[in-house]
Amino acid sequence: MTEEKLPQMPTYLQPHSLNEEDGMYEYISEDGPLTVKELKILNQHGYVYESEVNEVEFDYQDEDGAWHTGYQDCYYFTRIKL
């Protein structure tokens, strides 16, 4: 039986800890929804999907000082020890 090599976690895909006490992690995407491949990589690294909030509106300022409205999807995970 051959052991499958765990794919490396891309830097952009690493969720950030919201609160060390409750073990919740958040991943924010401004580039659209997570793909099945990305979710599979997260799962293989111990991140378990809990919930998401889509099309969250946020304001940002560009290099010229003009304000714009952007949208992002927020994904929430718990993490298990592998």
PELIN-V989659 format. One record per residue. N is the residue number from 1. D_CENTER is the distance of its C-alpha to the mean C-alpha in Angstrom with 2 decimals. Layout:
N;D_CENTER + N;D_CENTER
This chain:
1;32.41 + 2;29.96 + 3;26.79 + 4;23.72 + 5;21.95 + 6;18.31 + 7;16.33 + 8;15.10 + 9;11.45 + 10;10.95 + 11;10.62 + 12;8.34 + 13;5.67 + 14;6.27 + 15;4.69 + 16;7.67 + 17;10.41 + 18;11.69 + 19;14.97 + 20;16.39 + 21;18.99 + 22;17.04 + 23;14.34 + 24;11.44 + 25;7.98 + 26;5.58 + 27;2.30 + 28;4.98 + 29;6.52 + 30;10.27 + 31;11.17 + 32;11.16 + 33;9.69 + 34;7.82 + 35;10.90 + 36;12.64 + 37;12.74 + 38;9.02 + 39;8.94 + 40;12.13 + 41;11.08 + 42;8.49 + 43;11.52 + 44;13.93 + 45;12.51 + 46;12.94 + 47;9.70 + 48;11.13 + 49;9.73 + 50;11.50 + 51;11.07 + 52;9.73 + 53;11.53 + 54;12.29 + 55;14.28 + 56;14.06 + 57;16.78 + 58;16.93 + 59;19.78 + 60;19.91 + 61;22.93 + 62;23.69 + 63;25.93 + 64;29.02 + 65;28.22 + 66;27.68 + 67;25.20 + 68;22.88 + 69;20.59 + 70;17.12 + 71;14.65 + 72;10.90 + 73;8.76 + 74;6.97 + 75;5.51 + 76;7.25 + 77;8.19 + 78;11.38 + 79;12.37 + 80;15.70 + 81;17.99 + 82;18.92
